[in-house]
């Protein structure tokens, strides 16, 4: 099974299994590649019901732990209203946060790209100021192993560089998982990938997604790429204003490229290739990762 099949799930039964009564299911919400999501209402309160695949149980636990840690630090994340399982599927009911995705906001207000980028960077720096809860695993192993058992030289380099005190890492922080009202960040969603580790891994992961995810061909693609570059410039400005400038990023970029190859390439759990990029796009990511690997290996 490559993704949660919403047609095979009964959200009312899932809510009952979580001990939630009297909820109204409004309908499914798009955008979740690895989980099924429904918008629900409990009285006057809106919520999001997330149902995971059976093998995602550990990710569900990490997500809950990460959101509780972020919420305790005053960050705008969903509150966990209920959690448990329906049959063999982990599930949780979360509060519904205000705002629209950053991707949607940029399509509506492209002239705000620099300010919104700075707000995103500042929010990511605030996330990294949170100490990682124990449920996210020990650092650096909890994030280092993400790109597979290979590349021992890169692994050793990253282990040597890793910050001694593990921070909360989102590791899927991009415009589809950030909510905004057009001026400030109103929510950070989808904490399934959360880990304990070095903030530079999270930064490199975000930049790799923004630089390497494919865009449309033609003029629209060129405009989108310009917006992404402007977003990244603002992003880095906002991050540095809060956390200062990070150093020694080359090895983390190489790691992020290899994570993206694993994440967006063909995988045994996706025999239908859902979520996979084209060979041409994967080659571009491979070259990007190799270039950063060479820079990381270059003597000081």
C-alpha positions, 0 to 999 in steps of 0.5 A: 500500500503506497498511501492511505486510501480515503475510500477504504476508511470511515472517518466517523468510525475512526472518531468513535475509536478515538472517543470523539462523539458528536463530530460532523465530518465536513469532507476530505482535505487534499495535500496529504501524500502519506496520510488521509485527512478530513476536516471535522467540526465538534460543536463550534470547534473545527478540527483535522482528523489524520489517519496514518498507514499501519507502518507509520505508528512511530511517525504518529508518536513523533508527530504528537511529541513534536507538536506538544514540545512546539506548543509548550514553546508558544509556537503556532502548531495544532493541539492534539485533541485525541489520539489512538488507533482505528483497527491497525491505523494510528490516528489523531484529531488536531485543532484546525489552524487559521490561514492559508498555505504559504504556497497559496498565499504567494500565488495570491500576493507574490509581492509579499514574497520577501516579507513572507520568506523572512517570517518563515525563516524566523519561525524556523529559527524559533523551532530550532530554539526548542529542545527536542523531546526524548520521544524523537530519538537520540541525535545525531542518529535519529536524522543521520540514518534518514538517507540510508546505510550508505555514504559512511564518509559523509555520515562520519563528517556529519556526526563530527559536525553535529551540534551537541544539544539536539534541537527540534527539527521539522524536516518537512518545512516548506510552503505547503506545510506553513500557514499564513494570513499574508503577513505572519505565520499562523501555523506549522503543519505535518510534523511526521518527519520530526527528529532531534538533531542539528538545525542545519539539517532542517535548513538544508532540507528546506532549501533542497526542497525549494531549489530542487522540486520541479516547476512547470515548464515555460513562463509559469515555471520561470516565474515560480523559480524566481519566486522561490529564489526571492522566498529563499533570500527572505527566508535566510534573512529572517533566520539569521536575524533570530539565530545568527548565520549557520556555518559548515553547511556543505555536508548538510546540503549533501545529506539533504540531496541524498534524503531527497533522492530517497524520498522522491525516487522509486521505493519498494513501498511505492510500486506504482511510483506515486510521489516519485520524480522523473529520472531527469529530475532525480539526475538533477538532484543527484548532481546537486548532492554530488557537488555539495559532497565534493565541497564538503570533502574539500580540505579547509 
